[in-house]
Amino acid sequence: MMQQQQRPTNSRNQITLRGSTKIIVEFFEYCINSLLFQRGLYAPEYFKMTKKYGLNMLVTNNPEVKGHMREILKQVEAWLMACKVEKLILAIKSKETMTVLERWQFDIHNTKDQSSHTTSTTTTTSTDPFSRPLAGQVSSTATTASSPSKPKTEKTEKEIQTEIQAILRQITASVSFLPMLDEKCTWTILCQTEKDAEVPATWSDADPHLVHNAEQVKLRSFSTNLHKIDALVAYRLHDDI
């Protein structure tokens, strides 16, 4: 009987751009769903429980919200594949005054390409299917090149999932220090993209949706072998008039 030589297996499989993009888009999907539930944007009956990242996660079961979120994340995926998106922001606003009450910011760093970036522009779309889309002004910011980093050991998918689990746990725990949203609210997704990014007609230019006199809390981060995601929440205190 002939013996077959077994090739050594590498537990640290190289993650491709498409694979890294899939991980990030999936994170955004579960993270946004979690925030919509935790911050009471919709009633509990709008959500169902599912298992993900070793956690019990709540995702919307409303067809309109699901469809709208799917379209947004589809565009985010396209920008990630083209390396044209720098930030994703979830802004929670008062439905009556449209004042921004909370701003969840996720900075997207392309760790493979540390070349200089040009001026970027912020685009937005209304992500609440029950309210009208918002139009705004172009907001531009200049970014500088990061210092070249030393080569790092390839991460396993399990290590990445563990980091994502930690940040989702922290987001859930943040409810303990965030002010109560005791008024009807709406929400909007913003993306800061490269200047030359292709922007579909369903997205419109907008202001950065900053929180006035905000308190800020830096959250955990996670990284694949190609991207790093840093998280930050800014919120408005009740006594901020």
C-alpha positions as CSV (number, residue, x, y, z in Angstrom):
1,M,0.0,0.0,0.0
2,M,1.3,3.4,-1.0
3,Q,1.6,6.0,1.7
4,Q,0.4,9.5,1.0
5,Q,2.4,12.3,2.5
6,Q,0.2,14.7,4.4
7,R,0.9,18.4,3.8
8,P,1.4,20.4,7.0
9,T,-1.7,22.5,7.7
10,N,-1.5,26.1,8.6
11,S,-4.1,27.2,11.3
12,R,-3.5,30.8,10.3
13,N,-5.2,30.9,6.9
14,Q,-4.5,34.2,5.0
15,I,-7.6,36.4,4.9
16,T,-8.4,38.0,1.6
17,L,-9.8,41.4,1.0
18,R,-13.2,39.8,0.3
19,G,-13.0,37.8,3.4
20,S,-12.0,40.8,5.5
21,T,-14.8,42.8,4.0
22,K,-17.3,40.1,4.8
23,I,-16.2,40.0,8.4
24,I,-16.6,43.8,8.8
25,V,-20.0,44.0,7.0
26,E,-21.3,41.2,9.1
27,F,-20.0,43.0,12.3
28,F,-21.8,46.2,11.2
29,E,-25.0,44.3,10.6
30,Y,-25.1,42.7,14.1
31,C,-23.7,45.8,15.8
32,I,-26.4,48.2,14.3
33,N,-29.1,45.7,15.1
34,S,-27.9,45.5,18.7
35,L,-27.8,49.3,19.0
36,L,-31.3,49.7,17.6
37,F,-32.6,47.3,20.2
38,Q,-30.4,48.5,23.2
39,R,-31.3,52.1,22.6
40,G,-35.0,51.4,22.2
41,L,-35.4,52.7,18.6
42,Y,-38.0,50.0,18.0
43,A,-40.2,48.0,20.2
44,P,-39.0,44.6,21.4
45,E,-41.4,42.7,19.1
46,Y,-39.4,44.1,16.2
47,F,-36.5,41.8,17.1
48,K,-35.8,38.1,17.3
49,M,-32.9,36.4,19.1
50,T,-30.1,34.6,17.2
51,K,-26.7,33.1,18.1
52,K,-23.6,34.8,16.7
53,Y,-20.0,35.3,18.0
54,G,-20.9,33.0,20.9
55,L,-23.4,35.6,22.0
56,N,-27.2,35.9,22.0
57,M,-27.8,38.7,19.5
58,L,-31.0,40.5,18.7
59,V,-31.7,41.3,15.0
60,T,-34.8,43.0,13.5
61,N,-37.5,40.9,12.1
62,N,-39.2,43.9,10.4
63,P,-39.1,43.5,6.6
64,E,-38.8,47.2,5.9
65,V,-36.0,47.8,8.3
66,K,-34.2,44.6,7.2
67,G,-34.5,45.5,3.5
68,H,-33.2,49.1,4.1
69,M,-30.3,47.9,6.2
70,R,-29.4,45.3,3.5
71,E,-29.2,48.0,0.9
72,I,-27.0,50.2,3.0
73,L,-24.6,47.4,3.9
74,K,-24.4,46.3,0.3
75,Q,-23.0,49.8,-0.6
76,V,-20.7,49.7,2.4
77,E,-19.4,46.4,1.2
78,A,-18.7,47.9,-2.3
79,W,-16.8,50.8,-0.8
80,L,-14.8,48.4,1.4
81,M,-13.9,46.2,-1.6
82,A,-12.7,49.4,-3.4
83,C,-10.9,50.6,-0.3
84,K,-12.9,53.9,-0.4
85,V,-14.6,54.1,3.0
86,E,-13.0,55.5,6.1
87,K,-15.8,55.8,8.7
88,L,-19.2,54.4,9.3
89,I,-21.4,56.4,11.7
90,L,-24.7,55.7,13.3
91,A,-26.4,58.9,14.4
92,I,-29.4,58.8,16.8
93,K,-31.5,61.9,16.7
94,S,-34.6,63.4,18.3
95,K,-37.5,62.8,15.9
96,E,-39.1,66.1,16.9
97,T,-36.1,68.5,16.9
98,M,-33.6,66.3,14.8
99,T,-31.0,67.1,17.4
100,V,-28.2,64.5,17.4
101,L,-28.3,62.7,20.8
102,E,-25.8,59.9,20.2
103,R,-23.1,59.3,17.6
104,W,-21.6,55.8,17.2
105,Q,-18.4,56.2,15.1
106,F,-16.5,53.3,13.6
107,D,-13.1,54.2,12.0
108,I,-12.1,51.9,9.2
109,H,-8.3,51.6,8.7
110,N,-6.8,49.8,5.7
111,T,-3.8,48.3,7.5
112,K,-2.3,46.8,4.3
113,D,-2.1,50.1,2.4
114,Q,-0.7,52.9,4.5
115,S,-0.3,55.3,1.6
116,S,-1.5,58.9,1.9
117,H,-5.2,59.7,1.5
118,T,-6.8,62.7,-0.2
119,T,-9.5,64.9,1.1
120,S,-12.6,62.8,2.0
121,T,-16.3,63.6,1.9
122,T,-19.1,62.5,4.2
123,T,-22.2,61.0,2.6
124,T,-25.4,59.9,4.2
125,T,-28.7,58.1,3.6
126,S,-31.8,57.9,5.8
127,T,-31.8,54.5,7.5
128,D,-35.2,54.8,9.1
129,P,-37.7,53.7,6.5
130,F,-40.5,55.5,8.3
131,S,-39.0,59.0,8.0
132,R,-38.0,61.1,5.0
133,P,-34.3,61.1,3.7
134,L,-32.2,64.0,4.9
135,A,-30.3,66.3,2.7
136,G,-27.3,68.2,3.9
137,Q,-24.1,70.0,3.0
138,V,-20.8,68.4,2.0
139,S,-18.4,68.0,4.9
140,S,-14.8,67.5,4.1
141,T,-11.9,66.6,6.3
142,A,-8.2,66.1,5.6
143,T,-6.4,62.9,6.7
144,T,-2.8,62.3,7.1
145,A,-0.8,59.2,6.3
146,S,0.0,56.8,9.2
147,S,3.5,55.6,10.0
148,P,4.4,52.3,8.4
149,S,3.8,49.4,10.8
150,K,5.9,46.3,11.3
151,P,4.6,43.1,9.8
152,K,2.3,41.3,12.1
153,T,1.5,37.7,12.6
154,E,-1.5,36.5,10.6
155,K,-4.6,36.3,12.8
156,T,-6.9,33.3,12.8
157,E,-10.6,33.8,12.3
158,K,-11.2,32.6,15.8
159,E,-9.0,35.3,17.2
160,I,-10.9,37.9,15.2
161,Q,-14.2,36.5,16.4
162,T,-13.0,36.8,20.0
163,E,-12.2,40.5,19.5
164,I,-15.6,41.1,17.9
165,Q,-17.3,39.4,20.8
166,A,-15.4,41.7,23.2
167,I,-16.5,44.9,21.5
168,L,-20.1,43.7,21.2
169,R,-20.1,42.9,24.9
170,Q,-18.8,46.4,25.7
171,I,-21.4,48.1,23.5
172,T,-24.2,46.2,25.3
173,A,-22.7,47.2,28.7
174,S,-22.5,50.9,27.6
175,V,-26.3,51.1,28.3
176,S,-25.3,51.4,31.9
177,F,-23.7,54.8,31.5
178,L,-25.5,56.3,28.5
179,P,-28.4,58.7,29.2
180,M,-31.9,57.4,28.7
181,L,-33.5,58.2,25.3
182,D,-36.8,59.3,26.8
183,E,-38.2,60.8,23.5
184,K,-39.1,59.4,20.1
185,C,-35.9,59.0,18.0
186,T,-34.9,58.3,14.5
187,W,-31.5,57.1,13.1
188,T,-29.2,57.7,10.2
189,I,-26.2,56.0,8.8
190,L,-23.3,58.1,7.5
191,C,-20.2,57.0,5.7
192,Q,-17.0,59.1,5.2
193,T,-15.5,58.1,1.9
194,E,-12.5,58.9,-0.3
195,K,-13.0,61.9,-2.5
196,D,-13.0,59.8,-5.7
197,A,-15.5,57.2,-4.4
198,E,-18.5,56.4,-6.5
199,V,-21.6,57.5,-4.6
200,P,-25.0,56.2,-5.8
201,A,-28.0,58.5,-6.2
202,T,-29.7,57.0,-3.1
203,W,-27.0,58.6,-0.9
204,S,-26.8,62.3,-0.4
205,D,-24.2,64.7,1.0
206,A,-24.6,65.6,4.7
207,D,-23.0,67.3,7.7
208,P,-21.1,65.1,10.1
209,H,-24.0,64.9,12.6
210,L,-21.8,65.9,15.5
211,V,-23.1,65.9,19.1
212,H,-23.1,69.4,20.7
213,N,-20.9,69.5,23.8
214,A,-20.5,65.8,23.7
215,E,-19.2,63.3,26.2
216,Q,-17.0,60.7,24.4
217,V,-16.1,57.2,25.3
218,K,-13.5,55.2,23.3
219,L,-14.5,51.6,22.9
220,R,-12.6,48.5,22.0
221,S,-11.3,47.8,18.5
222,F,-10.8,44.7,16.4
223,S,-8.7,43.9,13.4
224,T,-8.4,41.4,10.5
225,N,-5.2,41.1,8.6
226,L,-6.3,43.8,6.3
227,H,-8.5,46.2,8.3
228,K,-8.7,47.7,11.8
229,I,-12.0,49.0,13.3
230,D,-11.8,51.6,16.1
231,A,-15.1,52.5,17.9
232,L,-16.2,55.6,19.7
233,V,-19.5,56.8,21.1
234,A,-20.3,60.5,21.7
235,Y,-23.5,61.3,23.6
236,R,-25.4,64.4,24.8
237,L,-26.1,64.8,28.5
238,H,-29.6,65.6,29.7
239,D,-28.4,68.9,31.3
240,D,-26.9,70.1,28.0
241,I,-29.3,72.7,26.9
